[in-house]
Structure formats: structure tokens, C-alpha cells
């Protein structure tokens, strides 16, 4: 995964990074110096897309630099899936129920409970098949 994507995830979280990539992926986006100035259309776009606080974080970190936002849909999804499973397994190992782990993690990753159940079931089948070898 491109380093800028990892950097964005650490700054604004997975869900906001995914949102940014889905709308702006594949373009170079020059981050303005201030989202608060009137007439700053790029800043207004960031605020509309990600919210004022997130736009401020991006502005502070990348301000006045061109930011290439890559289109890395499949890599981002796979990374999200692995992180989701790792965090789910850690919560279950700590004594939480799988249901509570999903309630906690689904909003964080911007996914539905049904999607999470399907992902966990698919990964469980994959690991069981590897055990047969």
C-alpha cells in the first residue's frame, strides 16, 4: 500500500481515508493553507467530503503541498479486512463476545454487521482448509 495512504489512515482513520480515496483517488490534490478562507474551493471540498475537523488535520499536515491520492481500492480493502479480523480476534481473546466485537468494530471500519459476519466466516473456512494440508 502506498505510504501516503498509510499516513492518511494514521492521521484521519480508515473510514475517512477510504472516503477520500473513493472520491478523489487518482488525482493530485493541492491542499490549501487554510480551509477557513472564503473562496478556497479545495478546502471547501475537503470540508464537504470529510468534515471540518478532518479537513483541518489534513491542512495542517499537508498544507500547501500537492498530495497525490492513489487509487488502491483492492489493497485498501484487503488491509481493512486484515485489521478488522486482527482487532476482532484480539477482542474475543480478551473475553469479549464476537457480537460485541462486531458492534465495536463495524462503525470504526465503516462496514455492516452482515459484512463482518461473512468476512469472519470466509476467513474461518480458509484457515480450516489450511489445517487440512
C-alpha positions in Angstrom: 0.0 0.0 0.0 1.4 3.5 -0.8 3.0 5.3 2.1 0.7 8.3 1.7 -2.3 6.0 2.3 -0.8 4.6 5.5 0.0 8.2 6.5 -3.6 9.3 5.9 -5.0 6.3 7.8 -2.9 7.2 10.8 -4.0 10.9 10.6 -7.7 10.6 9.9 -8.6 7.0 10.3 -9.6 4.2 7.9 -13.1 5.2 7.1 -12.2 8.8 6.2 -9.2 7.7 4.1 -11.4 5.3 2.2 -14.0 8.0 1.6 -11.2 10.4 0.4 -9.8 7.7 -2.0 -13.3 6.8 -3.3 -14.0 10.4 -4.2 -10.6 11.8 -5.0 -8.5 8.8 -5.8 -6.2 9.0 -8.9 -5.7 12.8 -8.8 -3.2 15.2 -7.4 -4.9 17.4 -4.8 -3.1 20.5 -3.7 -4.0 21.0 -0.1 -4.6 24.7 0.7 -3.1 26.5 3.6 -6.4 27.2 5.2 -9.8 25.6 4.9 -11.3 28.6 6.7 -10.6 31.1 3.9 -13.6 32.0 1.7 -13.1 31.1 -1.9 -10.8 28.1 -1.1 -12.7 25.6 -3.2 -10.4 22.8 -2.5 -10.7 23.4 1.2 -14.5 23.6 0.9 -14.5 20.3 -1.0 -12.5 18.6 1.8 -14.9 20.0 4.5 -17.9 18.8 2.5 -16.4 15.4 1.9 -14.7 14.7 5.3 -15.9 17.3 7.8 -14.3 20.4 9.1 -12.1 18.8 11.8 -10.7 16.2 9.4 -10.1 18.9 6.8 -8.1 20.9 9.4 -6.0 17.9 10.2 -5.2 17.3 6.5 -4.5 21.0 6.0 -2.1 21.1 9.0 -0.2 18.1 7.9 -0.1 18.6 4.1 -0.8 22.3 3.8 0.3 23.9 0.5 1.8 20.6 -0.7 0.5 18.7 -3.7 -1.0 15.4 -2.4 -1.3 12.5 -4.9 -4.3 10.4 -3.7 -3.8 6.9 -5.2 -6.5 4.6 -6.3 -5.7 1.5 -4.4 -9.1 0.0 -3.8 -8.2 -3.7 -3.6 -5.1 -3.1 -1.4 -7.1 -0.9 0.9 -9.9 -3.4 1.2 -7.5 -6.2 2.0 -5.7 -4.1 4.6 -9.1 -3.2 6.2 -10.2 -6.8 6.3 -6.9 -8.0 7.9 -7.1 -5.2 10.5 -10.7 -5.9 11.2 -10.0 -9.6 11.8 -7.0 -8.9 13.9 -8.9 -6.5 16.1 -11.9 -8.8 16.3 -9.7 -11.7 17.4 -7.9 -9.6 20.0 -11.2 -8.5 21.5 -12.5 -12.1 21.6 -9.2 -13.3 23.1 -9.6 -10.6 25.8 -13.0 -12.1 26.7 -15.5 -10.1 24.6 -18.1 -11.9 22.6 -17.8 -11.9 18.8 -21.1 -10.0 18.7 -19.8 -7.2 20.9 -16.5 -7.1 18.9 -18.6 -6.6 15.8 -20.7 -3.9 17.4 -17.5 -2.1 18.4 -15.6 -2.5 15.2 -18.2 -2.2 12.4 -18.7 1.6 12.9 -14.9 2.1 13.2 -14.3 0.4 9.8 -17.5 1.7 8.2 -18.9 -1.8 7.5 -22.1 -3.6 8.3 -22.6 -6.4 10.7 -23.6 -8.7 7.9 -20.4 -8.0 6.0 -18.4 -8.7 9.1 -20.1 -12.0 9.7 -19.4 -13.0 6.1 -15.8 -11.9 6.3 -15.2 -13.8 9.6 -16.9 -16.9 8.2 -14.8 -16.9 5.0 -11.6 -16.5 6.9 -12.5 -19.3 9.3 -13.1 -21.6 6.3 -9.8 -20.6 4.8 -7.8 -21.3 7.9 -9.6 -24.6 8.4 -8.7 -25.7 4.9 -5.0 -24.8 5.5 -5.1 -27.0 8.6 -6.0 -30.0 6.4 -2.8 -29.6 4.5 
